[in-house]
């Protein structure tokens, strides 16, 4: 048990798994924007994941610039709680 409890939708879990696999790019702005394999993700799901501290930008960049998306320790805990293991 990791001690992390969070209700994530299937869509949010799928996005989180893709980011954990290194397939996401996060765009800096007033609201987060994320692509997975070049396709835009659900805005609300991305907003929820960033707001909950589950994903973040690898680099701190100026407004409008893109950076690889990274899963946080909290995000890893959420995936473990959901029964997903990247290894």
MARBA-3410 file (N, C-alpha, C, O; in Angstrom, 1 decimal):
87
0.8,-1.2,0.0,0.0,0.0,0.0,0.9,1.2,0.0,1.8,1.4,0.8 ~ 0.6,2.1,-0.9,1.4,3.3,-1.0,0.9,4.5,-0.2,1.7,5.4,0.1 ~ -0.3,4.4,0.3,-0.9,5.5,1.0,-1.5,6.6,0.2,-2.1,7.5,0.7 ~ -1.5,6.5,-1.1,-2.1,7.4,-2.0,-3.5,7.0,-2.4,-3.7,5.8,-2.8 ~ -4.4,7.9,-2.3,-5.8,7.6,-2.7,-6.3,8.7,-3.6,-6.3,9.9,-3.2
-6.8,8.3,-4.8,-7.3,9.3,-5.7,-8.2,8.5,-6.7,-7.9,7.5,-7.1 ~ -9.3,9.1,-7.0,-10.3,8.6,-7.9,-9.9,9.1,-9.3,-10.2,10.3,-9.6 ~ -9.4,8.3,-10.2,-9.1,8.7,-11.5,-9.9,8.0,-12.5,-10.3,6.8,-12.4 ~ -10.3,8.7,-13.6,-11.1,8.1,-14.6,-10.2,7.2,-15.5,-9.0,7.3,-15.4 ~ -10.8,6.4,-16.3,-10.0,5.6,-17.2,-9.2,6.4,-18.2,-8.1,6.1,-18.5
-9.8,7.5,-18.6,-9.1,8.4,-19.5,-7.9,9.0,-18.8,-6.8,9.1,-19.4 ~ -8.0,9.5,-17.6,-6.9,10.0,-16.8,-5.8,9.0,-16.6,-4.7,9.3,-16.7 ~ -6.2,7.8,-16.3,-5.2,6.7,-16.1,-4.5,6.4,-17.4,-3.3,6.2,-17.3 ~ -5.2,6.4,-18.5,-4.5,6.2,-19.8,-3.5,7.3,-20.1,-2.4,7.0,-20.6 ~ -3.9,8.5,-19.8,-3.0,9.6,-20.0,-1.8,9.5,-19.1,-0.6,9.7,-19.5
-2.0,9.2,-17.9,-0.9,9.0,-16.9,0.0,7.9,-17.3,1.2,8.1,-17.2 ~ -0.5,6.8,-17.8,0.3,5.7,-18.3,1.2,6.1,-19.5,2.4,5.8,-19.6 ~ 0.6,6.9,-20.4,1.3,7.3,-21.6,2.4,8.3,-21.2,3.5,8.2,-21.8 ~ 2.2,9.2,-20.3,3.2,10.1,-19.8,4.3,9.3,-19.1,5.5,9.6,-19.3 ~ 4.0,8.3,-18.3,5.0,7.5,-17.6,5.8,6.7,-18.7,7.0,6.5,-18.4
5.3,6.4,-19.8,6.0,5.7,-20.9,6.8,6.7,-21.7,7.5,6.3,-22.7 ~ 6.8,8.0,-21.4,7.6,9.0,-22.1,7.0,9.4,-23.4,7.7,9.9,-24.3 ~ 5.7,9.3,-23.6,5.0,9.7,-24.8,4.4,11.0,-24.9,3.7,11.4,-25.8 ~ 4.5,11.8,-23.7,3.7,13.1,-23.6,4.6,14.3,-23.8,5.8,14.3,-23.4 ~ 4.0,15.4,-24.3,4.6,16.7,-24.4,3.6,17.7,-23.8,2.5,17.8,-24.2
4.1,18.5,-22.8,3.3,19.4,-22.1,3.7,20.8,-22.6,4.8,21.2,-22.7 ~ 2.6,21.6,-22.8,2.8,23.0,-23.3,2.5,24.0,-22.2,1.5,23.9,-21.5 ~ 3.5,24.9,-22.0,3.3,25.9,-20.9,2.3,27.0,-21.4,2.2,27.4,-22.5 ~ 1.4,27.3,-20.4,0.4,28.3,-20.7,-0.4,28.6,-19.5,-0.2,28.0,-18.4 ~ -1.4,29.4,-19.6,-2.3,29.7,-18.5,-3.1,28.4,-18.1,-3.5,28.3,-16.9
-3.3,27.5,-19.0,-3.9,26.2,-18.8,-3.0,25.2,-19.4,-2.5,25.4,-20.5 ~ -2.8,24.0,-18.8,-1.9,23.0,-19.4,-2.5,22.4,-20.6,-3.7,22.2,-20.7 ~ -1.7,22.1,-21.6,-2.1,21.4,-22.8,-1.1,20.3,-23.0,0.1,20.5,-22.8 ~ -1.6,19.1,-23.4,-0.7,17.9,-23.5,-1.0,17.2,-24.8,-2.2,17.1,-25.2 ~ 0.0,16.7,-25.4,-0.1,15.8,-26.5,0.5,14.5,-26.2,1.5,14.4,-25.5
-0.1,13.4,-26.7,0.4,12.1,-26.5,0.6,11.6,-28.0,-0.4,11.6,-28.8 ~ 1.8,11.2,-28.3,2.1,10.8,-29.7,1.6,11.8,-30.7,1.2,11.4,-31.8 ~ 1.7,13.1,-30.4,1.3,14.2,-31.3,-0.2,14.5,-31.3,-0.6,15.4,-32.1 ~ -1.0,13.8,-30.6,-2.4,14.1,-30.6,-2.8,14.8,-29.3,-2.3,14.4,-28.2 ~ -3.7,15.8,-29.4,-4.1,16.5,-28.2,-4.9,15.7,-27.3,-5.8,14.9,-27.7
-4.7,15.8,-26.0,-5.5,15.1,-25.0,-6.6,15.9,-24.5,-6.7,17.1,-24.7 ~ -7.5,15.2,-23.8,-8.7,15.8,-23.2,-8.2,16.9,-22.2,-7.5,16.7,-21.3 ~ -8.7,18.1,-22.5,-8.3,19.3,-21.7,-8.6,19.2,-20.2,-7.8,19.5,-19.3 ~ -9.8,18.7,-19.9,-10.2,18.6,-18.5,-9.4,17.5,-17.8,-9.0,17.7,-16.6 ~ -9.2,16.4,-18.4,-8.4,15.3,-17.8,-6.9,15.8,-17.5,-6.4,15.6,-16.5
-6.4,16.5,-18.5,-5.0,17.1,-18.3,-5.0,18.1,-17.2,-4.1,18.1,-16.3 ~ -6.0,19.0,-17.2,-6.1,20.0,-16.1,-6.2,19.3,-14.7,-5.5,19.7,-13.8 ~ -6.9,18.2,-14.6,-7.1,17.4,-13.4,-5.7,16.8,-13.0,-5.4,16.9,-11.8 ~ -5.0,16.2,-13.9,-3.8,15.5,-13.6,-2.7,16.5,-13.2,-1.9,16.2,-12.3 ~ -2.6,17.6,-13.9,-1.6,18.6,-13.5,-2.0,19.3,-12.2,-1.1,19.5,-11.3
-3.2,19.6,-12.0,-3.7,20.2,-10.8,-3.5,19.3,-9.6,-3.2,19.8,-8.5 ~ -3.6,18.0,-9.8,-3.4,17.1,-8.7,-1.9,16.8,-8.4,-1.6,16.1,-7.5 ~ -1.1,17.3,-9.3,0.4,17.1,-9.1,0.8,15.7,-9.6,1.8,15.2,-9.1 ~ 0.1,15.1,-10.5,0.5,13.8,-11.0,1.4,13.8,-12.2,2.2,12.9,-12.4 ~ 1.3,14.9,-13.0,2.2,15.1,-14.1,2.7,16.5,-14.1,2.0,17.4,-13.5
3.9,16.7,-14.7,4.5,18.1,-14.7,5.4,18.1,-16.0,5.6,17.1,-16.6 ~ 5.8,19.3,-16.2,6.8,19.5,-17.3,8.2,19.2,-16.8,8.5,19.5,-15.7 ~ 9.0,18.5,-17.7,10.3,18.2,-17.3,11.2,19.5,-17.2,12.1,19.6,-16.3 ~ 10.9,20.5,-18.0,11.6,21.7,-18.0,10.7,22.9,-17.7,9.5,22.8,-18.0 ~ 11.2,23.9,-17.1,10.5,25.1,-16.8,10.7,26.1,-18.0,11.9,26.6,-18.2
9.7,26.3,-18.8,9.9,27.1,-20.1,9.0,28.2,-20.1,8.0,28.3,-19.3 ~ 9.2,29.2,-21.0,8.4,30.3,-21.2,7.0,29.9,-21.8,6.9,28.8,-22.3 ~ 6.1,30.8,-21.6,4.7,30.6,-22.1,4.7,30.2,-23.5,5.4,30.8,-24.4 ~ 3.9,29.2,-23.8,3.7,28.7,-25.2,4.8,27.7,-25.7,4.6,27.1,-26.8 ~ 5.8,27.4,-24.9,6.8,26.5,-25.3,6.5,25.1,-24.8,5.8,24.9,-23.8
7.1,24.1,-25.5,6.8,22.7,-25.1,7.9,22.0,-24.4,9.1,22.3,-24.7 ~ 7.6,21.1,-23.6,8.6,20.3,-22.8,8.1,18.9,-22.7,6.9,18.6,-22.7 ~ 9.0,17.9,-22.7,8.5,16.5,-22.4,7.7,16.5,-21.0,8.1,17.2,-20.1 ~ 6.7,15.8,-21.0,5.9,15.6,-19.8,6.5,14.6,-18.9,7.1,13.6,-19.4 ~ 6.4,14.8,-17.6,7.0,13.8,-16.7,5.9,13.4,-15.6,5.1,14.3,-15.2
6.0,12.2,-15.2,5.1,11.7,-14.1,5.8,12.1,-12.8,7.1,11.9,-12.7 ~ 5.1,12.5,-11.8,5.7,12.8,-10.5,5.6,11.6,-9.6,5.1,10.5,-10.0 ~ 6.2,11.7,-8.5,6.2,10.6,-7.5,4.7,10.3,-7.1,4.4,9.1,-6.9 ~ 4.0,11.3,-7.0,2.5,11.1,-6.7,1.8,10.4,-7.8,1.0,9.6,-7.5 ~ 2.2,10.8,-9.0,1.6,10.1,-10.2,2.0,8.6,-10.2,1.1,7.8,-10.5
3.2,8.3,-9.9,3.6,6.9,-9.8,2.8,6.2,-8.8,2.4,5.0,-9.0 ~ 2.6,6.8,-7.6,1.8,6.2,-6.6,0.4,5.9,-7.0,-0.2,4.9,-6.7 ~ -0.2,6.9,-7.8,-1.5,6.7,-8.3,-1.6,5.5,-9.2,-2.6,4.7,-9.2 ~ -0.6,5.3,-10.1,-0.6,4.2,-11.0,-0.4,2.9,-10.2,-1.1,1.9,-10.6 ~ 0.4,2.9,-9.2,0.5,1.7,-8.4,-0.8,1.3,-7.7,-1.2,0.1,-7.6
-1.5,2.3,-7.2,-2.8,2.1,-6.6,-3.8,1.5,-7.6,-4.7,0.7,-7.2 ~ -3.7,1.9,-8.8,-4.6,1.5,-9.9,-4.2,0.1,-10.4,-4.9,-0.5,-11.2 ~ -3.0,-0.4,-9.9,-2.6,-1.8,-10.3,-1.7,-1.8,-11.5,-1.6,-2.9,-12.1 ~ -1.1,-0.7,-11.9,-0.3,-0.6,-13.1,1.2,-0.5,-12.7,1.5,0.3,-11.8 ~ 2.0,-1.3,-13.3,3.4,-1.3,-13.0,4.2,-1.1,-14.3,4.1,-2.0,-15.2
5.0,-0.1,-14.4,5.8,0.2,-15.6,6.9,-0.8,-15.8,7.3,-1.0,-17.0 ~ 7.3,-1.4,-14.8,8.5,-2.4,-14.9,8.1,-3.6,-15.5,8.9,-4.5,-15.6
END
